[in-house]
Amino acid sequence: MDVFDGLPDAIVVDILNKVGDVKTLHRCSSISKRFNSLVPQSESLFVRLDQDVTTESRPDSPVSNIFQSLVKSFQGFLSLFSKPAKPIRFTNLSPNIPTKILSRFDRIKNLEVELPGGDVSLEKGAAVKWKAEFGKTLQTCVVVAFRSASTVSSSSPYGESDAIGLKTRVVWTINALMAASSRHFLMSEVVKEHKEMESLVMHDVGGEGTVVMRADGLREFQKTEEARGGEADERLMKNRRSVVPNVRMGMRHAPSLELKSGIYLESATLVIVRPSDKYSDFGDDELATEAFAGNCMYGEAVVALLKREKINLEINSF
């Protein structure tokens, strides 16, 4: 008698929730008829939207596993003489792909999605990290960026040149907003279909950006889509991202920011973005520090930049 045979279904489902990984759960469903019926009841899931997952539609049979092993071995031999393949970019993915991957699961409450890479184009040495929260559209976004990091400050005592001034910092922010809205659009079909979902978190392997949808944001999005009556928005489908509303940005900047570790962040920038129609900077400090809590360098930079003078900018919907 298998040890799982003596466990109640509720405990087995709880174990499957601890596993979480959708690819592993698909394979678990082929173990037995009981597992096949219990796997779809998993409530907490983790999905990697890489090339392997997006092409996997069902558990592999033993014969197909052997065939795939032979093919992969041959491909591995050929890769010795060829250039490595570029990772799949999430902007090339359709919202139908995560929907298809999760089609067997009907009780999703907590969903974490990992993307193969970021999508903000930067000059060499520069870095941008951001965290955005969505409902039917953008609610908040916090962006931290810098041009370079080194142990010696390269900042001129006369300040920055125009080439790395306000225009560059605005471009960093717009790129982050576009990346965030693309991720929001990618998961739109999943959010519409899974009405019981309470939490959605999307991030990339490199930790560039994170999109969060909490329970109230998920309900707001679902109600908006129900009111739309299933009609597709041509603008969304064409741009492959959600529309960013009119926003106001509170921007703080330091030409050279010295951290406790002795590292200098050149052109260090903190931007807090909120929709213009309900803008309030109340709670900005908490929002920014929470967004990068646990990330030593970025968290320290946020605390230091919050003490800098703020300028407000408006950006029209795009």
SVG drawing of the C-alpha trace seen along z (x, -y; Angstrom):
<svg xmlns="http://www.w3.org/2000/svg" viewBox="-21 -73 58 75">
<polyline fill="none" stroke="black" stroke-width="0.4" points="0.0,0.0 1.4,-3.4 1.8,-5.9 -0.4,-8.4 -3.2,-5.9 -3.9,-6.3 -4.0,-10.1 -7.2,-12.1 -7.6,-14.1 -7.4,-17.4 -3.9,-16.6 -2.7,-15.4 -4.0,-18.7 -2.1,-20.6 1.1,-18.7 0.5,-19.6 0.1,-23.2 3.6,-23.0 5.0,-21.7 3.4,-24.6 5.4,-24.3 3.0,-23.7 5.4,-21.7 6.0,-19.3 2.3,-19.1 1.5,-18.2 3.9,-15.3 2.4,-14.3 -1.0,-14.0 0.3,-11.0 1.2,-9.0 -2.3,-7.7 -6.0,-8.4 -6.3,-9.8 -3.4,-12.3 -4.9,-13.2 -8.1,-14.2 -6.4,-16.0 -3.8,-18.0 -6.4,-20.4 -7.5,-21.3 -4.2,-22.9 -4.7,-26.5 -1.1,-27.9 0.8,-27.7 4.2,-28.7 4.7,-29.0 7.9,-29.6 7.0,-31.0 10.1,-29.7 10.3,-27.8 9.9,-24.4 6.7,-25.3 5.1,-27.1 5.4,-24.2 4.3,-21.6 0.6,-20.7 0.3,-17.5 2.5,-15.0 4.9,-13.0 4.5,-9.3 7.5,-7.0 8.1,-6.6 8.0,-10.3 10.4,-10.9 12.9,-8.5 12.5,-10.1 12.9,-13.6 16.1,-12.5 17.6,-11.4 16.6,-14.6 18.0,-16.7 21.3,-14.8 21.6,-15.4 20.7,-19.1 23.3,-19.3 25.9,-17.9 25.0,-20.4 25.1,-23.3 28.8,-22.8 29.2,-24.1 26.5,-26.8 25.7,-30.1 23.5,-29.8 19.8,-30.4 18.4,-33.7 16.0,-33.4 12.3,-33.9 11.1,-37.4 7.8,-37.7 6.6,-40.4 6.4,-37.7 4.0,-35.7 0.3,-35.7 -2.2,-35.9 -3.5,-32.6 -0.3,-30.8 -0.5,-31.1 -4.2,-30.5 -3.5,-27.2 -0.8,-26.2 -3.3,-26.7 -6.4,-25.3 -6.5,-22.2 -6.5,-24.1 -9.9,-25.4 -9.2,-26.6 -6.3,-28.9 -6.0,-31.4 -2.3,-32.4 -0.3,-32.5 3.3,-33.4 4.7,-33.8 8.4,-33.9 9.5,-35.4 12.7,-34.5 14.1,-38.1 13.5,-41.8 12.4,-44.0 13.8,-47.5 16.6,-48.5 19.5,-50.1 22.9,-51.5 25.8,-49.3 26.3,-49.6 22.9,-51.1 20.2,-49.4 16.5,-49.8 14.3,-48.0 10.6,-48.6 7.5,-47.3 4.0,-48.1 0.6,-47.3 -2.5,-47.0 -6.2,-46.7 -8.1,-47.3 -5.1,-49.6 -2.0,-50.9 -2.4,-51.9 1.2,-52.6 4.7,-52.1 8.0,-52.6 11.2,-52.8 14.8,-52.9 17.5,-53.4 21.1,-54.5 23.6,-55.0 26.5,-53.0 27.9,-51.7 31.5,-51.9 33.7,-52.4 34.8,-55.8 32.5,-58.7 32.7,-59.9 30.3,-62.8 31.4,-66.3 31.3,-68.9 29.4,-71.0 26.5,-68.5 25.4,-66.3 25.4,-67.1 22.1,-67.2 22.9,-63.9 22.2,-62.1 19.8,-64.6 16.0,-64.7 15.3,-63.3 17.1,-60.0 15.4,-59.6 12.0,-60.1 12.9,-57.5 13.9,-55.0 10.5,-55.5 8.5,-55.2 10.3,-52.0 9.5,-50.5 5.8,-51.5 5.7,-49.9 7.2,-46.7 4.8,-46.6 1.8,-47.1 3.0,-44.4 3.0,-41.9 -0.4,-43.0 -1.8,-42.4 -0.1,-39.0 -2.0,-37.7 -5.3,-39.3 -7.0,-36.2 -5.9,-34.2 -7.3,-36.8 -10.6,-36.9 -11.1,-33.1 -10.0,-32.4 -12.6,-34.3 -11.3,-32.9 -7.8,-34.2 -6.6,-36.3 -3.0,-37.1 -1.0,-37.4 2.7,-38.2 4.8,-38.4 8.6,-38.8 11.5,-38.0 14.6,-35.8 16.9,-38.8 14.7,-40.6 14.3,-43.7 10.6,-44.2 7.6,-42.9 3.8,-43.2 1.4,-42.7 -2.4,-42.2 -4.0,-41.9 -7.6,-40.6 -9.2,-44.0 -7.3,-44.8 -8.2,-41.4 -11.9,-42.0 -11.8,-45.5 -10.2,-44.1 -12.8,-41.3 -15.7,-43.6 -14.4,-45.9 -14.0,-43.1 -17.5,-41.8 -18.9,-45.3 -17.0,-45.3 -19.0,-42.2 -16.1,-40.2 -15.3,-42.7 -11.6,-42.9 -9.9,-46.3 -8.2,-46.9 -5.6,-49.2 -4.6,-46.6 -4.3,-43.9 -2.2,-46.1 0.2,-47.3 0.2,-44.0 0.1,-45.8 -2.5,-47.5 -3.0,-51.3 -1.1,-53.4 -3.4,-56.2 -2.5,-59.8 0.1,-59.7 1.9,-62.0 5.5,-61.2 7.3,-62.3 11.0,-62.1 14.0,-62.4 17.5,-62.4 21.2,-62.4 24.1,-62.9 26.2,-60.6 24.8,-58.6 27.2,-57.0 26.0,-53.9 27.2,-52.5 29.2,-49.8 31.3,-52.5 29.6,-52.0 28.6,-55.1 25.5,-55.0 25.8,-57.6 22.6,-59.4 20.6,-57.6 16.9,-58.1 13.7,-57.3 10.4,-57.7 6.9,-57.1 4.1,-57.0 0.4,-57.2 -2.6,-57.9 -3.3,-61.7 -7.1,-61.4 -6.6,-60.2 -3.1,-61.4 -1.9,-61.8 1.6,-61.6 0.3,-60.4 2.1,-57.2 4.8,-57.6 7.6,-56.8 6.0,-53.6 5.2,-52.6 8.8,-53.1 10.5,-51.4 8.1,-48.4 8.7,-47.9 12.4,-47.2 12.3,-45.8 14.9,-43.0 17.0,-44.3 20.0,-45.8 21.5,-48.1 18.2,-49.3 16.5,-49.5 19.3,-51.7 19.2,-53.8 15.5,-54.4 15.8,-55.5 18.6,-58.0 16.7,-59.3 13.5,-59.9 15.4,-62.7 16.1,-64.5 14.0,-67.3 11.1,-66.0 10.0,-67.3 6.5,-66.5 6.0,-65.6 2.9,-64.7 2.7,-62.1 -0.3,-61.7 -1.8,-58.2 0.0,-56.0"/>
</svg>
